[in-house]
Amino acid sequence: MKYTKYKKSYRISCFGNNDDWRNKADSQYRTIGSSFINGKICRFSFNGAFNDVILSKNAHVILESAYFPTVTNIANYVNIRIVTTTEDSVFDTVKNTSGNPIIVTFPGANQTIINGSEFFYNLNVPTSFLSRGYIDVEVESPVVTANVTFTGTVLSRFMLTFVVIDVDNEEVQDENLAPKVEYKNYGRLGMPIRTPLS
């Protein structure tokens, strides 16, 4: 048998105007310890585009780019968390429990982040990450001095783009893509045995 790495990518662009919960008042909340409304959950639908996509166990999501607009009463940093289940274990010292992982932190409002490497802003995701049909994210600014109103057109310029990379082993017959595995060269412990040149 011969195997090679099969790599598939899926791109997701989320724009604030398309937040399914843009006008939903109960999508806003207070983070733990805050006296003011300073968080909002957003839901972006895939509109059936990935309903039949079952990922492998090696899939991960990468933040490609992000923009956070100016929002009244936000003057400090902003955390963007992925709510949709990931495979990573996360501990949050504020919540004192397993929290939703932060995918990116903006230093303030009117900020752009462009990620040039798949090693950063990277989370492992379950096989059903795309097939569930949507992605949920939380927008939180932990340090505010007044309520923040996120509903309506406030987050209309908010933007996130993601790439979902799925790397899986695929059996192939082409020896140019994958060399033949000679099992006789593997010892009792599964370690390759060096074959003499002559």
Secondary structure, 3 states (H helix, E strand, C coil): CCEEEEEEEEEEEEEHHHCCCCCCHHHEECCCCCCCCCEEEEEEECCCCCCCCCCCCCCEEEEEEEEECCCCCCCCCEEEEECCCCCCCCCECCCCECCCCEEEEECCCCEEEECCCCCCCEEECCCCCCCCCEEEEEEECCCCCCCCCCCCCCCCCCEEEEEEEEEEEEECCCCCCCCCCCHHHECCCCCECCCCCC
